[in-house]
């Protein structure tokens, strides 16, 4: 039988047991459906220029980065409206999933917190520059 990797992912545990036998079917099913726990992006963030917080992302989404930033910086009790990345010529780039996907691994950022009425914006600037 010829199965592609997508075909194997669609098979149920019972299907794999019928095809491969009990122990191999269970082992293959568990391997295929194992949760990836590896870090896909690591960034370092500071607010004071001295102490940096390591932020480790697994899913590479702006929501995960927002959550990890708030957690690492200990900024509870406030509403973070937007997160921006400072780009070339000091433009503010809205943090999106696509921006997170294209961030360099092990980059170092300085974070400032801008208050606008009752909401806050986090602004990340690379310490390496452009």
DSSP file (Angstrom, degrees, kcal/mol; ACC not computed):
  #  RESIDUE AA STRUCTURE BP1 BP2  ACC     N-H-->O    O-->H-N    N-H-->O    O-->H-N    TCO  KAPPA ALPHA  PHI   PSI    X-CA   Y-CA   Z-CA
    1    1 A X              0   0    0      0, 0.0     2,-0.6     0, 0.0     0, 0.0   0.000 360.0 360.0 360.0 142.9    0.0    0.0    0.0
    2    2 A X        +     0   0    0      2,-0.0     2,-0.4     0, 0.0     0, 0.0  -0.945 360.0 173.2-112.5 118.6    1.2    3.5   -0.7
    3    3 A X        -     0   0    0     -2,-0.6     2,-0.1     4,-0.0     0, 0.0  -0.970  22.0-141.8-122.9 138.3    0.3    6.2    1.7
    4    4 A X     >  -     0   0    0     -2,-0.4     4,-2.0     1,-0.1     5,-0.2  -0.440  36.3-102.2 -84.2 170.8    1.4    9.8    1.8
    5    5 A X  H  > S+     0   0    0      1,-0.2     4,-1.9     2,-0.2     5,-0.1   0.869 124.8  52.4 -63.8 -35.0    2.2   11.5    5.1
    6    6 A X  H  > S+     0   0    0      2,-0.2     4,-1.4     1,-0.2    -1,-0.2   0.889 106.7  53.0 -67.2 -38.1   -1.2   13.3    4.9
    7    7 A X  H  > S+     0   0    0      1,-0.2     4,-0.9     2,-0.2     3,-0.2   0.918 108.9  49.7 -60.8 -42.7   -3.0   10.0    4.4
    8    8 A X  H >< S+     0   0    0     -4,-2.0     3,-0.5     1,-0.2    -1,-0.2   0.874 107.3  54.2 -65.1 -37.2   -1.3    8.6    7.5
    9    9 A X  H 3< S+     0   0    0     -4,-1.9    -1,-0.2     1,-0.2    -2,-0.2   0.814 107.0  52.3 -65.9 -29.4   -2.3   11.6    9.6
   10   10 A X  H 3< S+     0   0    0     -4,-1.4    -1,-0.2    -3,-0.2    -2,-0.2   0.685  88.4 100.1 -80.8 -18.2   -5.9   11.1    8.6
   11   11 A X  S << S-     0   0    0     -4,-0.9     2,-0.1    -3,-0.5    -3,-0.0  -0.419  72.2-127.0 -71.2 142.0   -6.0    7.5    9.6
   12   12 A X     >  -     0   0    0     -2,-0.1     4,-2.1     1,-0.1     5,-0.2  -0.298  27.1-103.3 -78.7 170.8   -7.5    6.6   13.0
   13   13 A X  H  > S+     0   0    0      1,-0.2     4,-2.0     2,-0.2     5,-0.1   0.910 123.8  51.0 -60.5 -43.2   -5.7    4.6   15.6
   14   14 A X  H  > S+     0   0    0      1,-0.2     4,-2.2     2,-0.2    -1,-0.2   0.882 106.7  54.3 -64.5 -38.2   -7.8    1.6   14.8
   15   15 A X  H  > S+     0   0    0      1,-0.2     4,-2.0     2,-0.2    -1,-0.2   0.935 109.7  47.0 -59.9 -45.9   -7.0    1.9   11.1
   16   16 A X  H  X S+     0   0    0     -4,-2.1     4,-3.0     1,-0.2     5,-0.3   0.851 109.7  53.6 -66.5 -33.8   -3.2    1.9   11.9
   17   17 A X  H  X S+     0   0    0     -4,-2.0     4,-2.0     2,-0.2    -1,-0.2   0.902 109.6  48.7 -66.0 -40.5   -3.6   -1.1   14.1
   18   18 A X  H  < S+     0   0    0     -4,-2.2    -2,-0.2     2,-0.2    -1,-0.2   0.880 118.3  40.0 -65.5 -37.6   -5.3   -3.0   11.3
   19   19 A X  H  < S+     0   0    0     -4,-2.0    -2,-0.2    -5,-0.2    -1,-0.2   0.912 131.8  21.7 -77.5 -43.8   -2.6   -2.0    8.8
   20   20 A X  H  < S-     0   0    0     -4,-3.0     4,-0.3     1,-0.3    -3,-0.2   0.535 108.9-105.1-106.8  -9.3    0.5   -2.4   11.1
   21   21 A X     X  -     0   0    0     -4,-2.0     4,-2.4    -5,-0.3    -1,-0.3  -0.249  47.1 -65.5  95.6 165.7   -0.5   -4.7   13.9
   22   22 A X  H  > S+     0   0    0      2,-0.2     4,-2.3     1,-0.2     5,-0.2   0.953 127.7  33.3 -59.2 -61.9   -1.3   -3.8   17.5
   23   23 A X  H  > S+     0   0    0      1,-0.2     4,-2.4     2,-0.2    -1,-0.2   0.920 123.6  44.1 -68.2 -43.9    2.0   -2.6   18.9
   24   24 A X  H  > S+     0   0    0     -4,-0.3     4,-2.6     2,-0.2    -1,-0.2   0.875 113.4  52.4 -68.3 -36.2    3.4   -1.0   15.7
   25   25 A X  H  X S+     0   0    0     -4,-2.4     4,-2.4     2,-0.2    -8,-0.2   0.919 112.4  44.0 -64.4 -44.5    0.0    0.6   14.9
   26   26 A X  H  X S+     0   0    0     -4,-2.3     4,-2.6    -5,-0.3     5,-0.2   0.926 114.8  49.7 -65.6 -44.6   -0.3    2.2   18.4
   27   27 A X  H  X S+     0   0    0     -4,-2.4     4,-2.1    -5,-0.2    -2,-0.2   0.917 113.0  46.3 -60.9 -44.6    3.4    3.3   18.2
   28   28 A X  H  X S+     0   0    0     -4,-2.6     4,-2.6     2,-0.2    -1,-0.2   0.909 112.2  50.6 -65.8 -42.8    2.9    4.9   14.7
   29   29 A X  H  X S+     0   0    0     -4,-2.4     4,-2.2     1,-0.2    -2,-0.2   0.933 111.8  47.4 -60.3 -46.4   -0.3    6.6   15.7
   30   30 A X  H  < S+     0   0    0     -4,-2.6     4,-0.3     1,-0.2    -1,-0.2   0.878 113.1  49.1 -64.0 -37.7    1.3    8.1   18.9
   31   31 A X  H >< S+     0   0    0     -4,-2.1     3,-0.8    -5,-0.2    -2,-0.2   0.921 112.3  47.3 -66.9 -44.5    4.4    9.3   16.8
   32   32 A X  H 3< S+     0   0    0     -4,-2.6    -2,-0.2     1,-0.2    -1,-0.2   0.878 120.1  38.3 -64.8 -38.4    2.3   10.9   14.1
   33   33 A X  T 3< S+     0   0    0     -4,-2.2    -1,-0.2    -5,-0.2    -2,-0.2   0.229  83.3 132.2-101.9  13.4    0.0   12.7   16.6
   34   34 A X    <   -     0   0    0     -3,-0.8     2,-0.4    -4,-0.3    -3,-0.1  -0.404  63.2-113.4 -65.2 140.4    2.7   13.6   19.2
   35   35 A X        -     0   0    0     -2,-0.1     2,-0.5     1,-0.1    -1,-0.1  -0.617  26.4-125.6 -76.8 127.6    2.5   17.2   20.3
   36   36 A X        +     0   0    0     -2,-0.4    -1,-0.1     1,-0.1    -3,-0.0  -0.625  31.1 176.1 -74.1 121.8    5.5   19.2   19.2
   37   37 A X        +     0   0    0     -2,-0.5     2,-0.2     2,-0.1    -1,-0.1   0.233  37.3 120.5-110.8  13.0    7.0   20.8   22.2
   38   38 A X        -     0   0    0     20,-0.1     2,-0.4     1,-0.1    -2,-0.0  -0.544  68.0-115.4 -81.5 143.7   10.0   22.3   20.5
   39   39 A X        -     0   0    0     -2,-0.2    19,-0.2     1,-0.1     3,-0.1  -0.611  26.2-173.2 -75.9 130.9   10.5   26.1   20.6
   40   40 A X        +     0   0    0     17,-2.7     2,-0.3    -2,-0.4    18,-0.2   0.677  70.0  22.4 -99.9 -21.9   10.3   27.6   17.1
   41   41 A X  E     -A   57   0A   0     16,-1.6    16,-3.3    64,-0.1     2,-0.4  -0.976  59.9-169.5-149.4 132.7   11.4   31.1   17.9
   42   42 A X  E     +A   56   0A   0     -2,-0.3    64,-3.1    14,-0.2    65,-0.7  -0.988  12.6 171.7-121.4 128.0   13.4   32.6   20.8
   43   43 A X  E     -Ab  55 107A   0     12,-2.4    12,-3.1    -2,-0.4     2,-0.4  -0.931  22.9-139.5-129.6 159.6   13.6   36.4   21.4
   44   44 A X  E     -Ab  54 108A   0     63,-2.6    65,-3.4    -2,-0.3     2,-0.4  -0.976  19.6-169.7-121.8 131.3   15.0   38.4   24.2
   45   45 A X  E     -Ab  53 109A   0      8,-2.4     8,-3.2    -2,-0.4     2,-0.3  -0.960   5.9-178.0-127.9 137.4   13.3   41.5   25.5
   46   46 A X  E     -Ab  52 110A   0     63,-2.1    65,-3.4    -2,-0.4     6,-0.2  -0.958  19.0-173.3-129.6 150.3   14.4   44.2   27.9
   47   47 A X  S    S+     0   0    0      4,-0.5    -1,-0.1    -2,-0.3    66,-0.1   0.551  93.8  34.1-110.3 -17.3   12.7   47.3   29.3
   48   48 A X  S    S-     0   0    0      3,-0.5     4,-0.1     0, 0.0    62,-0.1   0.439 102.6-117.1-117.9  -2.5   15.7   48.7   31.1
   49   49 A X  S    S+     0   0    0      2,-0.3     3,-0.1     1,-0.1    -3,-0.0   0.431 101.7  67.4  81.4  -2.1   18.6   47.8   28.8
   50   50 A X  S    S+     0   0    0      1,-0.3     2,-0.5     0, 0.0    -1,-0.1   0.780  92.6  44.0-113.8 -55.2   20.2   45.6   31.6
   51   51 A X        -     0   0    0      2,-0.0    -4,-0.5     0, 0.0    -3,-0.5  -0.836  69.0-160.5-102.1 130.2   18.0   42.6   32.3
   52   52 A X  E     -A   46   0A   0     -2,-0.5     2,-0.5    -6,-0.2    -6,-0.2  -0.852   8.3-144.0-111.2 145.5   16.5   40.6   29.5
   53   53 A X  E     -A   45   0A   0     -8,-3.2    -8,-2.4    -2,-0.4     2,-0.4  -0.911  17.2-133.3-104.8 131.9   13.6   38.2   29.5
   54   54 A X  E     -A   44   0A   0     -2,-0.5     2,-0.5   -10,-0.2   -10,-0.2  -0.716  19.3-164.9 -83.0 131.4   13.7   35.1   27.3
   55   55 A X  E     -A   43   0A   0    -12,-3.1   -12,-2.4    -2,-0.4     2,-0.6  -0.980   1.4-165.6-121.0 123.1   10.5   34.6   25.3
   56   56 A X  E     -A   42   0A   0     -2,-0.5     2,-0.4   -14,-0.2   -14,-0.2  -0.934   4.0-164.0-115.9 117.7   10.1   31.2   23.7
   57   57 A X  E     +A   41   0A   0    -16,-3.3   -17,-2.7    -2,-0.6   -16,-1.6  -0.830  17.9 173.4-106.9 138.6    7.4   30.7   21.1
   58   58 A X  S    S+     0   0    0     -2,-0.4    -1,-0.1   -19,-0.2   -20,-0.1   0.734  83.0  34.5-106.9 -36.1    6.0   27.4   19.9
   59   59 A X  S    S-     0   0    0      2,-0.1    -2,-0.0   -18,-0.1   -20,-0.0   0.561  90.9-136.0-102.8  -8.9    3.1   28.4   17.6
   60   60 A X        +     0   0    0      1,-0.2     2,-0.3   -19,-0.1    41,-0.2   0.903  53.4 138.5  56.3  48.4    4.5   31.6   16.1
   61   61 A X     >  -     0   0    0     39,-0.1     4,-2.1     1,-0.1    -1,-0.2  -0.872  63.8-123.6-117.9 156.1    1.3   33.6   16.4
   62   62 A X  H  > S+     0   0    0     -2,-0.3     4,-2.5     1,-0.2     5,-0.1   0.830 112.9  56.8 -66.9 -29.5    1.0   37.3   17.4
   63   63 A X  H  > S+     0   0    0      2,-0.2     4,-2.5     1,-0.2    -1,-0.2   0.898 106.6  48.1 -67.6 -39.6   -1.4   36.2   20.2
   64   64 A X  H  > S+     0   0    0      2,-0.2     4,-2.6     1,-0.2    -2,-0.2   0.923 113.1  48.1 -65.7 -42.1    1.2   33.8   21.7
   65   65 A X  H  X S+     0   0    0     -4,-2.1     4,-2.6     2,-0.2     5,-0.2   0.910 110.9  51.3 -64.5 -41.4    3.8   36.6   21.5
   66   66 A X  H  X S+     0   0    0     -4,-2.5     4,-2.5     2,-0.2     5,-0.2   0.946 112.6  46.2 -57.8 -49.7    1.4   39.0   23.2
   67   67 A X  H  X S+     0   0    0     -4,-2.5     4,-2.3     1,-0.2    -2,-0.2   0.926 114.5  46.6 -60.3 -47.1    0.7   36.6   26.0
   68   68 A X  H  X S+     0   0    0     -4,-2.6     4,-2.9     2,-0.2    -1,-0.2   0.871 112.3  50.7 -66.7 -37.5    4.3   35.7   26.5
   69   69 A X  H  X S+     0   0    0     -4,-2.6     4,-2.8     2,-0.2     5,-0.2   0.949 111.7  46.5 -64.1 -48.8    5.4   39.4   26.5
   70   70 A X  H  X>S+     0   0    0     -4,-2.5     5,-1.6    -5,-0.2     4,-0.8   0.907 116.4  46.2 -59.7 -42.4    2.7   40.4   29.1
   71   71 A X  H  <5S+     0   0    0     -4,-2.3     3,-0.4    -5,-0.2    -2,-0.2   0.933 115.1  45.1 -65.9 -47.5    3.7   37.4   31.2
   72   72 A X  H  <5S+     0   0    0     -4,-2.9    -2,-0.2     1,-0.2    -1,-0.2   0.863 116.1  45.2 -67.9 -37.1    7.5   38.0   31.0
   73   73 A X  H  <5S-     0   0    0     -4,-2.8    -1,-0.2    -5,-0.2    -2,-0.2   0.563 103.9-130.4 -85.7  -7.7    7.3   41.8   31.6
   74   74 A X  T  <5 +     0   0    0     -4,-0.8     2,-1.1    -3,-0.4    -3,-0.2   0.848  51.8 152.6  65.6  35.4    4.8   41.3   34.5
   75   75 A X      < +     0   0    0     -5,-1.6     3,-0.5    -6,-0.2     2,-0.2  -0.628  15.8 158.8-101.0  76.3    2.4   43.9   33.2
   76   76 A X        +     0   0    0     -2,-1.1     3,-0.1     1,-0.2    -5,-0.0  -0.611  51.1  36.3 -94.6 156.7   -0.9   42.7   34.6
   77   77 A X  S    S+     0   0    0      1,-0.3     2,-0.3    -2,-0.2    -1,-0.2   0.529  95.9  96.6  82.8   6.1   -4.0   44.7   35.1
   78   78 A X  S    S-     0   0    0     -3,-0.5     2,-0.7    42,-0.0    -1,-0.3  -0.884  73.4-119.5-123.7 159.6   -3.6   46.8   32.0
   79   79 A X  E     -c  119   0A   0     39,-0.6    41,-2.9    -2,-0.3     2,-0.8  -0.872  19.0-153.0-100.5 116.4   -5.1   46.4   28.5
   80   80 A X  E     +c  120   0A   0     -2,-0.7    41,-0.2    39,-0.2     3,-0.1  -0.799  15.4 179.8 -88.8 113.0   -2.5   46.0   25.8
   81   81 A X  E     -     0   0A   0     39,-3.2     2,-0.3    -2,-0.8    40,-0.2   0.959  60.2  -3.2 -79.0 -55.0   -4.1   47.4   22.7
   82   82 A X  E     -c  121   0A   0     38,-0.8    40,-2.3   -16,-0.0     2,-0.4  -0.942  53.2-145.5-139.0 157.4   -1.4   46.9   20.0
   83   83 A X  E     -c  122   0A   0     -2,-0.3    12,-2.7    38,-0.2     2,-0.3  -0.997  23.2-169.8-123.5 131.7    2.1   45.6   19.7
   84   84 A X  E     -cD 123  94A   0     38,-3.0    40,-3.2    -2,-0.4     2,-0.4  -0.878  16.4-147.9-121.3 152.1    4.4   47.2   17.2
   85   85 A X  E     -cD 124  93A   0      8,-2.5     8,-3.0    -2,-0.3     2,-0.6  -0.971  25.1-126.2-112.9 132.1    7.9   46.5   15.9
   86   86 A X  E     - D   0  92A   0     38,-3.0    40,-0.5    -2,-0.4     6,-0.2  -0.705  38.0-177.5 -81.2 124.1   10.0   49.4   14.9
   87   87 A X    >   -     0   0    0      4,-3.3     3,-1.3    -2,-0.6     4,-0.2  -0.179  38.5 -35.6-105.7-162.4   11.2   48.9   11.3
   88   88 A X  G >  S+     0   0    0      1,-0.3     3,-1.3     2,-0.2    -1,-0.3  -0.259 129.3  15.4 -58.6 145.3   13.4   50.7    8.9
   89   89 A X  G 3  S-     0   0    0      1,-0.2    -1,-0.3    -3,-0.1    -2,-0.1   0.770 129.9 -74.4  58.1  28.7   13.3   54.5    9.1
   90   90 A X  G <  S+     0   0    0     -3,-1.3    -1,-0.2     1,-0.2     2,-0.2   0.761  84.1 159.2  59.4  30.2   11.6   54.1   12.5
   91   91 A X    <   -     0   0    0     -3,-1.3    -4,-3.3    -4,-0.2     2,-0.6  -0.556  42.6-120.7 -79.3 149.8    8.2   53.1   11.1
   92   92 A X  E     -D   86   0A   0     -6,-0.2     2,-0.6    -2,-0.2    -6,-0.2  -0.827  24.5-160.8 -93.0 122.2    5.8   51.2   13.4
   93   93 A X  E     -D   85   0A   0     -8,-3.0    -8,-2.5    -2,-0.6     2,-0.1  -0.911  20.2-124.6-105.4 120.7    4.9   47.8   12.0
   94   94 A X  E     -D   84   0A   0     -2,-0.6     2,-0.5   -10,-0.2   -10,-0.2  -0.427  30.4-113.6 -63.4 131.7    1.7   46.3   13.5
   95   95 A X        +     0   0    0    -12,-2.7     2,-0.3    -2,-0.1   -12,-0.2  -0.567  50.3 159.6 -71.9 121.0    2.5   42.9   14.9
   96   96 A X     >  -     0   0    0     -2,-0.5     4,-2.3     1,-0.0     5,-0.2  -0.793  56.9 -96.2-129.8 173.4    0.7   40.2   12.9
   97   97 A X  H  > S+     0   0    0     -2,-0.3     4,-2.5     1,-0.2     5,-0.2   0.895 125.4  53.5 -58.6 -39.5    1.2   36.4   12.5
   98   98 A X  H  > S+     0   0    0      2,-0.2     4,-1.1     1,-0.2    -1,-0.2   0.882 107.6  49.9 -65.3 -38.4    3.2   37.1    9.3
   99   99 A X  H >4 S+     0   0    0      2,-0.2     3,-0.6     1,-0.2     4,-0.3   0.930 111.0  49.3 -65.2 -44.5    5.5   39.5   11.2
  100  100 A X  H >< S+     0   0    0     -4,-2.3     3,-1.5     1,-0.2    -2,-0.2   0.909 106.7  56.2 -61.2 -41.9    6.1   37.0   13.9
  101  101 A X  H 3< S+     0   0    0     -4,-2.5    -1,-0.2     1,-0.3    -2,-0.2   0.795 110.6  45.8 -59.2 -27.8    6.9   34.3   11.3
  102  102 A X  T << S+     0   0    0     -4,-1.1    -1,-0.3    -3,-0.6     2,-0.2   0.294  82.9 116.9-103.2   9.4    9.6   36.5    9.9
  103  103 A X  S <  S-     0   0    0     -3,-1.5     2,-0.2    -4,-0.3    -3,-0.0  -0.557  72.2-110.5 -74.6 142.4   11.3   37.6   13.1
  104  104 A X    >   -     0   0    0     -2,-0.2     3,-1.2     1,-0.1    -1,-0.1  -0.536  33.7-108.1 -76.5 137.6   14.9   36.4   13.4
  105  105 A X  T 3  S+     0   0    0      1,-0.2   -62,-0.2    -2,-0.2    -1,-0.1  -0.366 100.5  14.6 -63.9 142.0   15.6   33.7   16.0
  106  106 A X  T 3  S+     0   0    0    -64,-3.1    -1,-0.2     1,-0.2   -63,-0.2   0.776  88.5 159.5  60.9  32.1   17.5   34.9   19.0
  107  107 A X  E <   -b   43   0A   0     -3,-1.2   -63,-2.6   -65,-0.7     2,-0.5  -0.471  34.9-134.4 -77.1 155.9   16.9   38.6   18.3
  108  108 A X  E     -b   44   0A   0    -65,-0.2    19,-2.6    -2,-0.1    20,-0.5  -0.957  24.6-175.1-117.0 130.2   17.2   41.1   21.1
  109  109 A X  E     -bE  45 126A   0    -65,-3.4   -63,-2.1    -2,-0.5     2,-0.5  -0.938  22.6-142.1-127.8 146.5   14.5   43.8   21.5
  110  110 A X  E     -bE  46 125A   0     15,-3.0    15,-2.5    -2,-0.4     2,-0.5  -0.913  25.5-151.5-100.3 132.8   14.1   46.8   23.7
  111  111 A X  E     - E   0 124A   0    -65,-3.4     2,-0.4    -2,-0.5    13,-0.2  -0.914  13.6-175.2-113.4 127.6   10.4   47.3   24.8
  112  112 A X  E     - E   0 123A   0     11,-2.3    11,-2.8    -2,-0.5     2,-0.6  -0.901  18.3-139.2-114.8 151.5    8.8   50.5   25.6
  113  113 A X  E     - E   0 122A   0     -2,-0.4     2,-0.5     9,-0.2     9,-0.2  -0.943  15.4-164.1-114.4 116.2    5.2   50.9   26.9
  114  114 A X  E     - E   0 121A   0      7,-2.9     7,-2.9    -2,-0.6     2,-0.5  -0.860   9.6-145.9-101.6 129.9    3.2   53.7   25.5
  115  115 A X  E     + E   0 120A   0     -2,-0.5     2,-0.4     5,-0.2     5,-0.2  -0.827  17.2 179.4 -98.4 131.0    0.0   54.8   27.3
  116  116 A X  E >   - E   0 119A   0      3,-3.2     3,-2.0    -2,-0.5     2,-0.4  -0.887  65.7 -59.9-129.4  99.4   -2.9   56.0   25.3
  117  117 A X  T 3  S-     0   0    0     -2,-0.4    -1,-0.0     1,-0.3     0, 0.0  -0.500 119.0 -18.7  59.8-116.7   -5.8   56.9   27.6
  118  118 A X  T 3  S+     0   0    0     -2,-0.4   -39,-0.6    -3,-0.1     2,-0.3   0.399 127.5  74.8-100.2   2.9   -6.6   53.6   29.4
  119  119 A X  E <   -cE  79 116A   0     -3,-2.0    -3,-3.2   -41,-0.1     2,-0.3  -0.779  66.5-144.1-115.4 160.1   -4.9   51.3   26.9
  120  120 A X  E     -cE  80 115A   0    -41,-2.9   -39,-3.2    -2,-0.3   -38,-0.8  -0.910   1.8-152.1-124.9 149.5   -1.3   50.6   26.3
  121  121 A X  E     -cE  82 114A   0     -7,-2.9    -7,-2.9    -2,-0.3     2,-0.5  -0.960  12.8-144.6-114.8 138.1    0.9   49.8   23.2
  122  122 A X  E     -cE  83 113A   0    -40,-2.3   -38,-3.0    -2,-0.4     2,-0.5  -0.893  14.1-162.7 -99.9 132.2    4.0   47.8   23.4
  123  123 A X  E     -cE  84 112A   0    -11,-2.8   -11,-2.3    -2,-0.5     2,-0.5  -0.962   0.9-162.8-120.9 117.9    6.7   48.9   21.1
  124  124 A X  E     -cE  85 111A   0    -40,-3.2   -38,-3.0    -2,-0.5     2,-0.5  -0.864   6.5-174.9-102.4 128.1    9.6   46.5   20.3
  125  125 A X  E     - E   0 110A   0    -15,-2.5   -15,-3.0    -2,-0.5     2,-0.1  -0.987  27.2-121.5-124.4 128.1   12.8   47.9   18.8
  126  126 A X  E     - E   0 109A   0    -40,-0.5     3,-0.4    -2,-0.5   -17,-0.3  -0.409  10.5-149.5 -64.5 135.3   15.6   45.6   17.7
  127  127 A X  S    S+     0   0    0    -19,-2.6    -1,-0.2     1,-0.2   -18,-0.1   0.632  96.7  61.0 -81.0 -12.1   18.9   46.4   19.5
  128  128 A X  S    S-     0   0    0    -20,-0.5    -1,-0.2     1,-0.2   -19,-0.1   0.675  98.8-148.2 -85.1 -17.6   20.8   45.3   16.4
  129  129 A X              0   0    0     -3,-0.4    -1,-0.2     1,-0.2    -2,-0.1  -0.127 360.0 360.0  76.3-179.0   19.2   47.9   14.2
  130  130 A X              0   0    0    -43,-0.1    -1,-0.2    -4,-0.1   -42,-0.1   0.391 360.0 360.0-110.2 360.0   18.4   47.6   10.5
